[in-house]
Amino acid sequence: MSTSISANNASSGGNNESTVSSEVEETMSRIRSHKGVEGVIIMNKEGSTIQSTLSEEQTLIHSALLSQLATKASSLVETIDMNDELTFLRIRSRNREIMIAPDKEFLLVVIQNPNATE
C-alpha cells in the first residue's frame, strides 16, 4: 500500500510542481528497487508525511517517531560542535535498518531488511 499526500509547500508553480513530483516518484522508485528496501517515507521536519510507500498506519508511526529522533540527533551534533550539522543517521537492529537523510526542509527515510537475499 502507498500513502501519498500533496506537497503543496514543495513547489509553488503549477508546471514546476509536476516536475518536482515526477522527480520524487523516480527517486522513490529507484530506492525501492534496491535489495531489502521495505519502505520509503518523505516528510517535512515536523513529521508530516509528503509521500510514503508504507501503509497509512505504519507511515504515521514511523513519521512521528523518526522526525523526533532526527531532531534530537541534529541537536546533539550541533551541541557538540556548533559549526557541524547532521548529514545522515543510520539505525540498525538485527532485522531492520533505518536510514534518515535530513535536508533543510525535509527528511528522507529508507527502511530496509539488511538480511534480505533478494
Short mmCIF file of the C-alpha atoms (twelve columns), coordinates in Angstrom:
data_MODEL
# 
_entry.id   MODEL 
# 
loop_
_atom_site.group_PDB 
_atom_site.id 
_atom_site.type_symbol 
_atom_site.label_atom_id 
_atom_site.label_alt_id 
_atom_site.label_comp_id 
_atom_site.label_asym_id 
_atom_site.label_seq_id 
_atom_site.Cartn_x 
_atom_site.Cartn_y 
_atom_site.Cartn_z 
_atom_site.pdbx_PDB_model_num 
ATOM 1   C CA . MET A 1   0.000  0.000   0.000   1 
ATOM 2   C CA . SER A 2   1.196  3.503   -0.720  1 
ATOM 3   C CA . THR A 3   0.329  6.742   1.017   1 
ATOM 4   C CA . SER A 4   0.608  9.971   -0.918  1 
ATOM 5   C CA . ILE A 5   -0.094 13.424  0.398   1 
ATOM 6   C CA . SER A 6   0.188  16.504  -1.772  1 
ATOM 7   C CA . ALA A 7   3.371  18.504  -1.296  1 
ATOM 8   C CA . ASN A 8   1.973  21.996  -1.637  1 
ATOM 9   C CA . ASN A 9   4.970  23.561  0.047   1 
ATOM 10  C CA . ALA A 10  7.472  21.643  -2.089  1 
ATOM 11  C CA . SER A 11  6.753  23.924  -5.017  1 
ATOM 12  C CA . SER A 12  4.521  26.862  -5.691  1 
ATOM 13  C CA . GLY A 13  4.386  26.718  -9.503  1 
ATOM 14  C CA . GLY A 14  1.918  24.535  -11.381 1 
ATOM 15  C CA . ASN A 15  4.261  23.131  -14.054 1 
ATOM 16  C CA . ASN A 16  7.187  23.101  -11.650 1 
ATOM 17  C CA . GLU A 17  5.101  21.100  -9.167  1 
ATOM 18  C CA . SER A 18  4.595  18.265  -11.655 1 
ATOM 19  C CA . THR A 19  8.344  18.241  -12.383 1 
ATOM 20  C CA . VAL A 20  9.132  18.019  -8.662  1 
ATOM 21  C CA . SER A 21  6.501  15.287  -8.240  1 
ATOM 22  C CA . SER A 22  7.947  13.352  -11.184 1 
ATOM 23  C CA . GLU A 23  11.475 13.608  -9.771  1 
ATOM 24  C CA . VAL A 24  10.253 12.439  -6.349  1 
ATOM 25  C CA . GLU A 25  8.463  9.464   -7.926  1 
ATOM 26  C CA . GLU A 26  11.579 8.499   -9.905  1 
ATOM 27  C CA . THR A 27  13.798 8.771   -6.827  1 
ATOM 28  C CA . MET A 28  11.427 6.704   -4.689  1 
ATOM 29  C CA . SER A 29  11.153 4.093   -7.430  1 
ATOM 30  C CA . ARG A 30  14.931 3.862   -7.736  1 
ATOM 31  C CA . ILE A 31  15.362 3.488   -3.959  1 
ATOM 32  C CA . ARG A 32  12.603 0.873   -3.717  1 
ATOM 33  C CA . SER A 33  14.319 -1.240  -6.366  1 
ATOM 34  C CA . HIS A 34  17.306 -1.871  -4.066  1 
ATOM 35  C CA . LYS A 35  17.554 -5.238  -2.343  1 
ATOM 36  C CA . GLY A 36  15.768 -5.387  1.011   1 
ATOM 37  C CA . VAL A 37  14.027 -1.999  0.879   1 
ATOM 38  C CA . GLU A 38  10.704 -2.281  2.692   1 
ATOM 39  C CA . GLY A 39  9.601  1.323   2.678   1 
ATOM 40  C CA . VAL A 40  10.435 4.911   1.818   1 
ATOM 41  C CA . ILE A 41  8.996  7.990   3.503   1 
ATOM 42  C CA . ILE A 42  9.442  11.636  2.601   1 
ATOM 43  C CA . MET A 43  8.272  14.011  5.318   1 
ATOM 44  C CA . ASN A 44  8.788  17.551  6.476   1 
ATOM 45  C CA . LYS A 45  10.882 18.290  9.576   1 
ATOM 46  C CA . GLU A 46  7.756  18.256  11.766  1 
ATOM 47  C CA . GLY A 47  6.916  14.699  10.709  1 
ATOM 48  C CA . SER A 48  4.053  15.449  8.305   1 
ATOM 49  C CA . THR A 49  4.170  12.886  5.524   1 
ATOM 50  C CA . ILE A 50  4.549  14.089  1.975   1 
ATOM 51  C CA . GLN A 51  4.842  10.679  0.363   1 
ATOM 52  C CA . SER A 52  5.241  7.103   1.592   1 
ATOM 53  C CA . THR A 53  5.292  3.554   0.300   1 
ATOM 54  C CA . LEU A 54  4.177  2.163   3.683   1 
ATOM 55  C CA . SER A 55  0.615  1.648   4.895   1 
ATOM 56  C CA . GLU A 56  -1.045 4.712   6.397   1 
ATOM 57  C CA . GLU A 57  -0.758 3.267   9.929   1 
ATOM 58  C CA . GLN A 58  2.940  2.410   9.574   1 
ATOM 59  C CA . THR A 59  3.632  5.764   7.945   1 
ATOM 60  C CA . LEU A 60  2.075  7.664   10.863  1 
ATOM 61  C CA . ILE A 61  4.010  5.657   13.453  1 
ATOM 62  C CA . HIS A 62  7.358  5.927   11.672  1 
ATOM 63  C CA . SER A 63  6.956  9.597   10.729  1 
ATOM 64  C CA . ALA A 64  6.182  10.742  14.263  1 
ATOM 65  C CA . LEU A 65  8.999  8.827   15.918  1 
ATOM 66  C CA . LEU A 66  11.687 9.302   13.272  1 
ATOM 67  C CA . SER A 67  11.161 13.056  12.915  1 
ATOM 68  C CA . GLN A 68  11.632 13.401  16.693  1 
ATOM 69  C CA . LEU A 69  14.731 11.204  16.590  1 
ATOM 70  C CA . ALA A 70  16.246 13.193  13.721  1 
ATOM 71  C CA . THR A 71  15.594 16.445  15.594  1 
ATOM 72  C CA . LYS A 72  17.291 15.079  18.736  1 
ATOM 73  C CA . ALA A 73  20.257 13.730  16.765  1 
ATOM 74  C CA . SER A 74  20.635 17.055  14.972  1 
ATOM 75  C CA . SER A 75  20.582 18.916  18.299  1 
ATOM 76  C CA . LEU A 76  23.220 16.573  19.678  1 
ATOM 77  C CA . VAL A 77  25.557 17.133  16.732  1 
ATOM 78  C CA . GLU A 78  25.140 20.916  16.974  1 
ATOM 79  C CA . THR A 79  25.648 20.841  20.774  1 
ATOM 80  C CA . ILE A 80  28.942 19.007  20.341  1 
ATOM 81  C CA . ASP A 81  30.115 21.346  17.573  1 
ATOM 82  C CA . MET A 82  28.126 24.474  16.667  1 
ATOM 83  C CA . ASN A 83  29.765 24.516  13.215  1 
ATOM 84  C CA . ASP A 84  28.634 20.990  12.372  1 
ATOM 85  C CA . GLU A 85  25.312 19.548  11.210  1 
ATOM 86  C CA . LEU A 86  23.675 16.148  10.913  1 
ATOM 87  C CA . THR A 87  24.032 14.818  7.377   1 
ATOM 88  C CA . PHE A 88  22.927 11.191  7.777   1 
ATOM 89  C CA . LEU A 89  21.553 8.946   10.528  1 
ATOM 90  C CA . ARG A 90  21.598 5.143   10.411  1 
ATOM 91  C CA . ILE A 91  19.980 2.819   12.946  1 
ATOM 92  C CA . ARG A 92  20.486 -0.898  12.636  1 
ATOM 93  C CA . SER A 93  18.950 -3.779  14.554  1 
ATOM 94  C CA . ARG A 94  19.045 -7.491  13.795  1 
ATOM 95  C CA . ASN A 95  16.013 -7.278  11.499  1 
ATOM 96  C CA . ARG A 96  15.823 -3.703  10.232  1 
ATOM 97  C CA . GLU A 97  17.953 -0.819  9.158   1 
ATOM 98  C CA . ILE A 98  16.551 2.707   9.127   1 
ATOM 99  C CA . MET A 99  18.408 5.398   7.234   1 
ATOM 100 C CA . ILE A 100 17.482 9.055   7.569   1 
ATOM 101 C CA . ALA A 101 18.840 11.721  5.241   1 
ATOM 102 C CA . PRO A 102 17.871 15.174  6.513   1 
ATOM 103 C CA . ASP A 103 17.627 18.210  4.268   1 
ATOM 104 C CA . LYS A 104 16.788 21.818  5.141   1 
ATOM 105 C CA . GLU A 105 13.033 21.261  4.987   1 
ATOM 106 C CA . PHE A 106 12.548 17.523  4.524   1 
ATOM 107 C CA . LEU A 107 13.593 14.090  5.776   1 
ATOM 108 C CA . LEU A 108 14.071 11.091  3.506   1 
ATOM 109 C CA . VAL A 109 13.659 7.808   5.370   1 
ATOM 110 C CA . VAL A 110 14.503 4.373   3.980   1 
ATOM 111 C CA . ILE A 111 13.581 1.246   5.925   1 
ATOM 112 C CA . GLN A 112 15.188 -1.983  4.825   1 
ATOM 113 C CA . ASN A 113 15.884 -5.530  5.835   1 
ATOM 114 C CA . PRO A 114 19.689 -5.828  5.947   1 
ATOM 115 C CA . ASN A 115 19.424 -9.625  5.749   1 
ATOM 116 C CA . ALA A 116 17.361 -9.709  2.544   1 
ATOM 117 C CA . THR A 117 18.560 -12.085 -0.120  1 
ATOM 118 C CA . GLU A 118 16.533 -10.568 -2.980  1 
# 
